[in-house]
Amino acid sequence: MDGEAILSSCDGYTVFRYGDYNIRFVAPYSLEKYISVKEWDAGYIVVMTKYRHNSEPEEEYIDLIPILENLYIDKDKFLQPIKKVRVCYD
């Protein structure tokens, strides 16, 4: 692993991929896509998004820590090696 995680969305879900993990959780209802990651802070992501109800990109915030805790994933062990997050749609 190179320390880089991938953020995207698909079929109403946000997708966060790192290593062998492919974590999916419900995205905002009007999300069209994530555009870019502005900041990664050990589980907290500031991301630019495109929503159907707004022609301009909007800044959005994702906190992965409660999601990881709900999935019983050791947040410290999981997040420590991640140095960067980027948006990628395959």
N, C-alpha and C positions, 0 to 999 in steps of 0.2 A: 504494500500500500504506500502511496506517495504523499499521504497527508491531505489529499483533496477529496472533498465530498461533492455530490451532485444534487442540485435542487431542481425539480420540475413539477409539472402538474399533469394529471390525466384523468378524464372522466369524473370530474368533481372532487378529486383527491389531490393533496399535495404529496409529492414523493421525495423522500430524502434518502439518498443512497451513499453508503460508505462501506467499503470492504464487502463482507458477505451479507450485510444488512440492506434491506429494501423496505424502509418504513413508510407506510401510507397512512394519512389521516385526512379528515374532511377539510376541504378548502372552502374559502368564502364562496357563497352561492353564485356571485357574478364574476368570479375570476376568469379571465381569458387566458392569461399566462404570466409567468414571472419573467421579468426583463433582465435584471442584473442584481447581483448582491453588492450592497454598499458597504456592509460591515459584518464581520463574523467575530463574535465574542463568546467563545466557549459555550455554545448552546443557544445563544441569542443571535438572531439573524435580522439585519435590516435589509430589506429587499425592495426593489422597484417593481411594481406590478401594473398590469393592464386589466382594467375592469370594464365590463360591458356598459355600465352606466356613466362612464367618464371617458371622454376622448383623450384626456391627458394621463400620463403615467402617475401613479400614486405611490408614496412610500408606505410600506407595510412592515409589520414586526411579527416574527415567529419566535416563540420560546419553546425550544425542544425539551427542556428539562422535565416539565410535567408529563409530556408524552412518553419520554424514556422511562420515567418512574412508573407510569401506568402499565407499561409493557414489561416491567421488572428487569430492565436493562440497567446495569451499573453505569450511571451517568458519567462518573469520573473516569472510569476505564474506557468507556466508549468515546467520550469527547476529547480526551487528552491528546491523542495523536492527530486530530483534525486541525490542520493549520489554515485551510482555505476552503471556501465553498463557492462553487460557480453554478450558474444556470446552464443547463444543457437539455435540449430536446432532441432525442435520437431520431 
